[in-house]
Amino acid sequence: MDLMFTVWQVSTFGTMMLYGLIYDWRVLAIWLSIIIVYIVLGAVQGDFRTNKIRAKIRMATWDPPTDPNCYVKVEINLKTADAYIKKKEKEGVRITYTGLALKSIGNAFSSPQAKNYHGKIVFGRFVPIDDVDVFTLVDVEGGKDLAGLTVKRCDKQGIKELMEQMAGKVSKIKSAKDKDIKNQTSAANFLPVFLVQTLTQVVSFITYNLSMPIKLLNFKKNHFGTILLTNVSGMPGFHEAYGPISNFTRTMATIVMCTPQDRPIVEDGQIVVAKMMNVMITFDHRYLDGKIASTMFSSITDVWNNPDKYE
């Protein structure tokens, strides 16, 4: 079982206490003064009689809400997409759901209005980013591990170009033969969890906040792009599954392509059975409000319904 406190919290508190006991009692005096002020402010603000044991346990169990995540489900009718994939297969061109999803994400940010909301937040400022790069998760050796490939310029390239960009790279990642990923993850085999956590945050800070590459580990600036995409459409049972936003990749949204299933829908006033796929979106509310987000979601479905337009 993991400790309730993080290593950082324990080490900070322990260091302060030991320093105060051994070297300088004034440190403990300052700390106790802060605690007394905190208790006094609590007494001024509320009635201690209402803070019974159960209430105290509830308050002590969780921190104040700090989660900016919003959740949206977009339903995709795969009829047109499947027909398009089969047509291209006859022409000798391989197209996958992932290729369509990448283009749909790029299309969501292709309008001038949406571009104003695409970027990153660093040092308390929003920094716009022109290209929509999508960090695409890939299972390694049949699901033994997970790695990623950053697909570039999804807003400016067509579906075929995005598929060509991934060609050859995905198979290397799946077979654990990608040298860059091996260099980036090899250190984790020998480090304890809290040091791995520190290392990932340092890498993220340098590549994301500072926009600097780490050549030794083959990390590029803004290495993980702005959107994270994972495809579980080939796995049974994942009909509705939201993905978390990773504080390591710092992406502004996580998109999950779920397992397709046949279900009844209304089409031209008639109830028919269609192959449907849920695209589950977790987006950071700091970047988007509902009004602009709704226009972007319609741009996503347009790619799936009219793929020929986005070749």
Stockholm file with secondary structure:
# STOCKHOLM 1.0

chainA/1-311         MDLMFTVWQVSTFGTMMLYGLIYDWRVLAIWLSIIIVYIVLGAVQGDFRTNKIRAKIRMATWDPPTDPNCYVKVEINLKTADAYIKKKEKEGVRITYTGLALKSIGNAFSSPQAKNYHGKIVFGRFVPIDDVDVFTLVDVEGGKDLAGLTVKRCDKQGIKELMEQMAGKVSKIKSAKDKDIKNQTSAANFLPVFLVQTLTQVVSFITYNLSMPIKLLNFKKNHFGTILLTNVSGMPGFHEAYGPISNFTRTMATIVMCTPQDRPIVEDGQIVVAKMMNVMITFDHRYLDGKIASTMFSSITDVWNNPDKYE
#=GR chainA/1-311 SS CCCSSCHHHHHHHHHHHHHHHHTCHHHHHHHHHHHHHHHHHHHHHSCGGGCCHHHHHHHHHSCCCCCCEEEEEEEEECHHHHHHHHHHHHTTCCCCHHHHHHHHHHHHTCSHHHHTTCEEEETTEEEECSSCCEEEEEEETTTTEEEEEEECCTTTSCHHHHHHHHTTHHHHHHTTCCHHHHHHHGGGGTSCHHHHHHHHHHHHIIIIISCCCBGGGTBCTTTTBSEEEEECTTSTTCSSCCCCCCTTTCCSEEEEECCCEEEEEEETTEEEEEEEEEEEEEEETTTCCHHHHHHHHHHHHHHHHCGGGGC
#=GC SS_cons         CCCSSCHHHHHHHHHHHHHHHHTCHHHHHHHHHHHHHHHHHHHHHSCGGGCCHHHHHHHHHSCCCCCCEEEEEEEEECHHHHHHHHHHHHTTCCCCHHHHHHHHHHHHTCSHHHHTTCEEEETTEEEECSSCCEEEEEEETTTTEEEEEEECCTTTSCHHHHHHHHTTHHHHHHTTCCHHHHHHHGGGGTSCHHHHHHHHHHHHIIIIISCCCBGGGTBCTTTTBSEEEEECTTSTTCSSCCCCCCTTTCCSEEEEECCCEEEEEEETTEEEEEEEEEEEEEEETTTCCHHHHHHHHHHHHHHHHCGGGGC
//
